[in-house]
Amino acid sequence: MIAAIIIADSETEGETRCQPVSATTNWACIDVLGQPVLGRIVDGLKNGGIDSVFVFSPPQGSFGIHADARALALDNWRAAGFRFAKCREEAFEAVLIANCGTYAEFDLDDMLAFHHEQGQPVSRALAADGPVDLWLIDPSRFSNSEDLRTDILATDPAYYELLGYVNRLSSAREFRRLVVDSFSSRCRLRPRGVETRPGVWIGESAEVGRGARLVAPAFVGRGVKIGDDCLITRGSNVERSSDIDFATAVEDSSILPNTYLGIGLDLSHSVANGRNLWNLRHDVTLEITDPVVMRPNPGNRARRAWSDIQKDGFRLSAQGVSQ
């Protein structure tokens, strides 16, 4: 039997975050083309033959940006350590542990074969730009204390070379790169919606106004409202429950869930999230205080986001998720 333990921290080893408003954002927990990377990882492991999947996540009310990210991270790793000890007691053959902050494509069967061939208690994934927080562990040969993260990092692992696509998701810029790479088929991540015409995907219950133009590639997520005479173009994605008002143009940009953009705006080369705006061309971060221009849409962003992961028999909470 093989288990997987996924830790959805807001901080990951060696990463730097955009300052100031995204200082503790875990981009893997934010919708990208209809589903967070975290949910895609859980789905992929389930479909890949993992027997049990456990996710240790931020509390729902702290989704996205956390007041005390380091304390939450420590709590998640401590809980993961207890679950790992249970996996050892239950005689699991191997445990895959991922600190969910990087999107990495790999062949699980190939990594398992490498792990067995090397004969080491721990194997760690290695990308071209350095180690990835993805480990395969033989629980019968690995004794951990309550501090699972420290114990893993203290080992001398066998390094498994990742040959597939890797995106560290350490900033708004890399989040945008993942969107563009998906549209360009440079990775396996695909939009979750109906492809209404080549390169244009629309999610369930989305509304597109009269005279609005969606120029491929483009993505409009579930419950999104695109106003009359709007333009969504050049690889832009508008995520779940967002609202783009009359005659606004969105070019080469990502609109994160539950975001309102006002009338007659021209947004380009940016990531918009509620009242926060990252302009990637000029490398600046702004907080928009005028609600007529930008604001969060009403609704519980945390509860709706986690519902995309809470599916197919997985139960998600601050203590973890299991099949």
N, C-alpha and C positions, 0 to 999 in steps of 0.2 A: 504494500500500500504506500501511496505517496500523498503527502499533504502539502499545502501551500499556506504560508502566513504572509499577509500583505499589511504593511504598516503605512498608513496614509498620514505622514507627518506634514507639518508646514515648513520644516527645515530639512535639508539633505546635506550629507557630507560634502564639503568643498564647494557648495554652491553660493552664489551671491544673487541677491534679489534686487529688482528695481526699487529705488527709494523715492519718496518715503512711503507712499500709500500701499505698495505691494510688498513691503518688507517681509511679510510673513505669508504671502500667498503661495499655496500649493497649486500650481497650474494643472497638475494631473487630476485635480478634483473639480475642475471647471469644465462645463460643456464645451466640446470641440466637435463641430459638425454633427451635433445631435446627441452626444453622450460623452461623459467624462472619460479620460484615459483610464481612471481607476475601474470604472464599470466595464470597459473593454478588456482590461486585464483579467478581471474575474470571469467574464464570459469566455475568453480565450483559454484560460486554465481549465475551466469546466469542460469545454469542448475538446480539450487536449488530453483528457483522461485522468486528471487529478482527482483523487478519491474524496478529499475534503479540503475546502477552502475556508480560511479564517481571515477576516479583515478587521484591523484595529484602526479606528477612524476618529477624527475630531468629533466632539459633541455636535449635534445638529445645529444648535444655536450659534456655534462658532464657525460655521462653514465659511471657507474662503479666506477670511482675514481674522486672525486670532489675537486676543489681547495678551496672552501669555503663551506664546508658541512653544518655547523651550520646555515649560512645565507639561504641556499637553504631549509633546513628543516623548518625554521621559515616561509619562504614564502609559502611553501606547506601547512603548518598548518593554516596560515592566509586565504589562498584561500579555504581550506576545511571548515573553520569556516563560510565563506560567503555562501558556498553551504549548510551547515547544516541549516543556517537561512532560506534559500529558501525552504528546506524540511519542516521546521516548518510552513512556510506560505502556503505551498501546502498540509498541513494536512496529512503528512505521519504518519502512525501508529507507526512505529519504524524505527530507523536508526542504521545500523551496521557500526561501525567505526573500522578499523584495521590499525595499524601502521605496514606496511609490512616489517618485518625483521625476523619474526618467521614463520616457517612452522608448522601449527597446524591443525589436523584433528578433526572435531567436527560435531555434528548433529545440523544443523541450526534450524530445527523444535523443537527439544528438548530444545535448548537454548532459543528459543522464548517462549515456554510453561513455562520454568523456570522463565523467565523475567516477564511474566504476573502473575504468581503465587506469586512472591515475592512482587509485587506492588511497587517496588522502581523505581525512574526515570532512574537509571543507573544500569546495570548489567555488571560485568567484568569477563572474563575468568580467571581461576586459574589452573595452571599446578602443578605437584608434586613439582617442584623447585621454585614456586612463581607465581605472577601474570603475565599474558600475555597481551600485548597491543592489546586487542580485546574487544570491548564494544558493548552492545546493549543499546540504549537510546530511551526513550519516549520523542520526541521533544516537545510535548505540555506541559511537566512538567519540562523541562530543559531549562533554559535561559542562553545563552552564550554571552560573550563579543566577541571582535575580537580575543582573545587568547583562542581558543577552547581547545588546549592541556592542558593548565593550569587549565581551568575550569573543565575539565573532571577529572584530577588528584586530584583536590580539593574536589571532591565528596566522599561520603561514600557509595560505591556500594554494591549491593548483589553479592556474588562471585559464579560463575557457575563453577563447577569442570569439567575440561577436562579429559575425560577417554581415549581418543584416543592418537595417536602418536603426539609427540611434539618435534621439533628440533629448537633450538634458532638461528641457522645459524649465530652465532657470530664470527666465525673464519673459516679458511680454513679447519681445522680438522673436524668441524661440517658439513661443506659442503661435505667433503668426507664421513662422516658417513651417510648422507642422501642418497648418491649414493649407498653405500653398503647395507643400510637398504632397499632400493628399490629393488635391485637385490635379496635380501633375503626374500622379501615379508613381511617385518616387518612394512611397511607402505603402503598406497594406491597409492603413486606416482609410475607411470609406464613409461617406456621409450617410446618416440615418434618415432617410426620407424617400419620397418618390421622385425619380428622375423624370420630370415632366417633359423635358426636351434635353438634347445632349448637353451635359455640363451644368444643368440647373436642377437642383434638388429642393423639394418643398416638403415640410413636415406636416403632420396631422393637424387639422383645424387652423392652419395658417390662412390669413386673408391678404390678398394682394389687390390694391385699389385700382380704379380705372386710370388708364394711362401710365401706370407704373411699369418700369422696364427692368427686367432681370437679365443681365448680360453675362453669359457663361465665361468662366465658371463662377457660380454663385450658389449659396445655400441659405434657405429661409427655414428656420426651425419651427418646432411645434408651438402653436398658439401665437405666433408672431403676427403683427399687423403692419403691413406696408401701405402707407397712405397713397392717395392719388398723386400721379405725376412724379413719384419718387424714382430714383435710379440706384440700383444695386449692381456694382460692376467690379471687374478686375480682381477676381478671386476673393470677394468679400463674403463673410458669413455673419448672419444675424441669428443669434441663438434664442432659445426658448423664451416665450412670453415677453419679448421685446416689442417696442412700438416705434416705428419710424414715421414721423408726421409729414404732412403735405409738402411735396416738392423738395424734399431733402435728398441729396446725393451722397452715397457711401461708396468710396473707391479704395480698393486695396486695404481694407480695414476689417476688424473683428468687433462685433457688437455682442458683448457678453450677456448672459441671461438677465431678464427683468430690467432692461435699460430702455429709457425713453429718450429719443432724439427729437428736438423741436422742429418747427416749421422753417423751411427754406435754408437749411444748413448745407454746408459743403465739407464733408469729413473725408480725409484721405490719409493713408499711411499711418493708421492709428489703431489703438485698442480702446474701446469705450466700455466702462463698467459702472453703471449707476451714475454718480456724479464725478467719477474719476476718469481721466483721459491720459493715455500714454501716446505721445506723438513720436513715432519711431524715426521719422526722417530727421527731426531736429533733436531727438534724444532728450525730450523734456516730459515732465509729469505735471499735470494740472488737476486742481480740484475745481469743478465748475459749481459755483454757488447759486447761479440763477436757474431755478427749476423750469423756467420757460425754455431754456436751452438744452439742459440735460438733467436727468434725475432718475432715481430708481423707480421702477414700476412697483405698485403695491403688491404684496404677497410674500409668503414665506419662502425666500430663496433656498434656504437650507433644506427644508422639508421636500420641496419639489426636486431639487438636485439629487438628493439621496434616493428619491423614488425611482430614478432611472437605473440605479444600481440594485435596488431592492426588488429582485425579480427571480423567477424560476427557482423558488425554494431557498433563496439565500435571505438570511435575516441579519440586518445591519443595525449596529448600535455603537455607543462609545466603548462597549466591552468587546465587540467583535461580531463577525458574521460567520455563520456556519451553514452547511448544507442540511 
